[in-house]
Amino acid sequence: MPVTDYRLALDGDIKGLRIGAVNELIHSEIVEPEVRDAVIKAGSVLGELGATVEEVSLPLTVHGGTISAALINVESAMTYRDRIRDQLSGFGHANQIGLLTGIIMPAQAYHKAQKLRELVRREVLEALDTLDVSILPTFKSCAPSLDDDPGISPRRWLPDCRR
């Protein structure tokens, strides 16, 4: 089924837009101050442009990263099982840990993570009944440089156009 080109409706006017700032994620202890400040500043700018920005409570979202990591680790371990066996050193250190964790995760933990993901999904969808959009930190810290991971060689992983 064709999808309507939503970009045609974007005119830059956000007056009246209802934005929910997810309290539990913005003010989480795991979110670094630089990230928290950037999200708060973004909300302030959106408010100045005419949107209504209010804090919303979505208690389960603070566990979203852990839930997602469990699912991603298991699914990635299944997808890359041959590469893990033959070329584990080709993955960055953090990815190696995630993949090896995914290999040994019990099926019951994976199943429970699937159920928890559905609870988070419902919580978010319920909030969106009264909001147009939400803002939140999507990661606890700023993006690291490729140079920060000794397991990654940029020349090896980046396409030719970026060398």
C-alpha angles and dihedrals in degrees: 000000000000117000119225113245099249091190090076089068094052109101100153094253110123098166109141094015110144111223125184118206105208103234099197093054100039093049098036118132090230094060112091116236093244091058094043091050092050092053092046090049091049090052090050092051091048089051091051089052091057106269122130107239119191135164115253129192118232102162098183095053091078086070094048095098093053092046093048093046091054092051095042093048093053095043093045091048089055093046095048100032093125093048090047090054096044106026110020091144089064089073123077117257096257091048091049090056092048093048094047090047090051092053093058100036111122117243090238091060091049091049092049091049089054090054093046091050088057091052091052090047092053092048091053094045091050090053090049089060086078100027135063095209141347132225125210142141109277093196134023096237142020116281113279123233117255086240089065092071112066090195093066123076107193091207090056098049107031120085118254092259091064099048 
